[in-house]
Amino acid sequence: MVAVPEGPPPDSRELGYYFTLAQVGLEMVAPLIVGLVIDSVLGTSPWLMLAGILLGFVGGLAHIIMLTNKHDAQERRKRQQGNDKP
């Protein structure tokens, strides 16, 4: 028997937000893989891999901060709209 979750289904915006956060993980790993591949082709190991790690970390962290700030602003706006209604 399959358990059916109780409560309302998740909001599609909320689900999209979580998928976007998962995408950030790929954004952090992709430069590392590209650096490894180019290192193996050019024989410059480990420099481009390290550059990829740094680029992926900084880019991913900046994207997470941007997404979190945007999500928090939307949540605050929703709460304020809910409080304004009698």
N, C-alpha and C positions, 0 to 999 in steps of 0.2 A: 504494500500500500504506500502511495506517495503522500508525503506530508504537504499540505497546502499552507503557505504562509498566511498568517492572520494580519488583518489591518489593510489599509488602502495600498494599492500598487504604488511603487516608487514613481515620483515625478519624472517625466522624461528629461527635463532640464537637469535634474539632479543626477540621473543616470549618465547623461552626456558629460557632466562635470567629472564623474569618476572615470569614464572612458578617456577623457582628455588627460587626467592625471596618469593613467596607465601609459598613455602615449609618450609622456615626458620620460618615462623609463627607457623607451626605445630611443628617444632623442639623446639620452645620456650614453647609451651603449654604441650607437651607430658610429660616432667619430672614433671611438676606440678601435672598432673593427676595420674602418677605413684606414686608420693609421697603421694597424698591423699588416694589412694587405700591401699598402704602399711601401712599408718598411721591408717586407719580404721581396718585393720587386726591385727596389732600389738598393737594398743592402744597407739601409741607414739605421738599423735596429739599435736601440729602442726609442730613438728621438721622436719620430712621428707618432708612435704609439703614446708616448708621454704627452705630446701635444694634443692628441685626440682625447686622452683622459681629461686633461685640463679644460679643453674646449667643451667637452660633453658635460663636465661637472658644472662649469660656470653657466653655460647655456641652459642646462636643465634646472639649475637652482633659480636662475632669473625667471624662467618660465613658470616654475612652481610659485614663486613669490607673486608674479603678475596674476596668475590664475586665482590664487588664494585671496588677494586683495579685491579682485573683481567679484568673486563669490561672496565675500564678506559684505561688500557694498550693496550687492543685490539683496542679501538677507536683511541688512539694516533697512533698506528701502521698503521691503515687504512688511517688516515689523512696524515701521512708521505709518504705512498706509493702513495697516490693521488697527493701529491705535487712533488714527484720525477719524475712523468711522464710528458713529455712535452705536 
